[in-house]
Amino acid sequence: MPIKESYEADIEEGQRLRGWIANAYAQIEFLLGDLILRCRAFPEYEVETGSFTHSAVKRVRQVRRMLQKAGRLEPFAAELTSIIDRFEERHETRNLLAHGFCTYLCTPSGDAGLQFQKWHRQDDRDDARLIRCFRLPDLAIEEDSLVALSGEASRLFQRMHRHFGWEARPDDPLF
């Protein structure tokens, strides 16, 4: 395969993996939001569900506060905590992959990777830049891990939906 085609194949594969990582993350982010909205029906979580956020970081915080209380989520607390712990570890990587400027880098020996960089908030400066390079095997490991976590989260939320009677119904405003 000519070098140019090899580079193009690497870039295509990196972008495919980037998409799967973003998608798997989004699945969990959505499920956390869905849980917050559905738990508005439970009086014990009134304070924690009083506002809705579009931030994954804040959703994790809200669900953690809900899990600290005695309430209907208690039977699922250990599994849900495990999922959000591992999800939380992915925030920075996901944001970088979703919002980062991407450059393809390669060495004369044939090693290659995708470099992502983005401006990010830092308390002491307004021009902080986050830069990270991912080789294709690194992205593949991240994709495998996050897709597996997304599947685990989906199965837990399916059980929770059955437990609470939240199966999708046409009259459900969250359907």
N, C-alpha and C positions, 0 to 999 in steps of 0.2 A: 504494500500500500504506500503510495507517495506520502511524503511528510505532511503536506498540506491536508490531505484527506485524513491522516492520522490525527492531526490537531483538531480538525472539524469533528471527528468522531468523539474525541475526548470532550470537547466543549458540549456537544449534544448530550453525551452521557451525563456530564456534570449538571447540566441544566435539567435533565430528566430527574436526577436524584434530588436536586434542589426543589423541584416541584412536589415530589413525593414527601419530602421532609415538611414543607410548608403545609401540604394537605393534611398530613397526619396530625400535625400540631393544631391545625384549625378544627379538626374533628373534636379534639379534647377541649379546646377553648369553647366551642359551641356547647358541648355537653355540660360544662360547668355553668355557663350562662343559663341554659335550660333548667338545670337543677335549682339555681338561685330563684328563677321566676316561678317554678312550680312549688318551691318551698314557701312562697308567700301565703299559701293556703294553711300553713302550720303556724299557729300563734307563737310558739316558742322561738321562732326565727324571725319574728316581725322586725326587729331592729336590724338584723343582718341582711334582710331582703328588701328593706325600705327603699333602697336606691339600686339602680342597675348601671353597671359599668361596661364599657366596650374594651377595657384593658384586661388582658389575660392575667397580668400580675395582680391587679386588684380583685379579680374574680377568685384567684387562689386565696387571697387574704380573706375575702368574705366567707368562702367555704370553710377555711380553717377556723374562723370565729364560730361558725355554725357547729362545727364538730366539737368545739370545746364545751358546748352546752348539752345538758340532758335533753334528749328529744328523739324524734322519729328516725333520725339518721344514725343513731347509735349502732344498730346492727351492721351497718356498712362502713363504720368509721375507720377500721383498720385498713380495709382494702382501698377506700377512698383516699386516706392519708398516704398510703404507699404510692398510689397513682399520682397524686398531686406533688408529692416530693420529687418524683422522677420527672414529671412534667416541668416543674419549676426550674430544674437544672437545665432545661433546654431553652429558656427565654432568650438569653443573649445570642445563642447560635441561631435560633429561628429568626430573630430580628435582623441579624447580620445577613442571613441568606435571603430574607424577604425584601430588605431595604438596601442592601449593599450594592455598591458599584462592583461589577465583576470584571476581572482581567484574567486572561489565560497566560500562565507562565510555564516555560519549559527550559530545561538545561540541555547542554550539548550531549550529555550522556543519555538523554531520553526521558528523564524524570519530568513530570509535569503536574500541574495543579491549577485550581481556580483560586484566585485571590479575591477576597471580598473586603471592601472598606466602606465605612459609613461614618458620618458625623454623629456623635452621641453626646448626651448630657453628662457633664462632669461638674461637680460642685465648684471647683476653683477656676474653671475656664470655659469659654464658649466655643473653642475651636478644637475640641478633643476629637480624635479620629481613632476608630477601632479598625484594625487590620488583621486579617487572619487568612492563611492559605490552607486549602483543603486539597489533598491528593484524592484521586478518584476512590481508592480503597477507604479513605477516611469518610468520604461522603456516603459510600455504600454502607459502612458500619453504622453511621448516624441514621441513615434511612431505615435499615433493618430494625434497629432498636426502637425508633420512634413509631414505625408502622406497627410493630409488635405491641408497644405501649398503647397505641390508639385502639388496637383490637381488644386488648385487655380492658381498657376503659369502656369501650362499646358494650362488651359482654356484661360488665358490672352495671352499667346504666340500664341495659335491658332487664336485668334482674330487678333493679330498683323500680323500673317502670311497672313490671308485673306486680311486684310487692305492693306498690302504692296505687295500683289501678290506673296508671297513666298511659296505657296503650293508646296509640293514636286513634282518635275518633273524629269524624267529620265536623262535629259540633265543638270540638276542642279549639279554643282560641290560639293555642300554641301548635296546632296541627299544621 
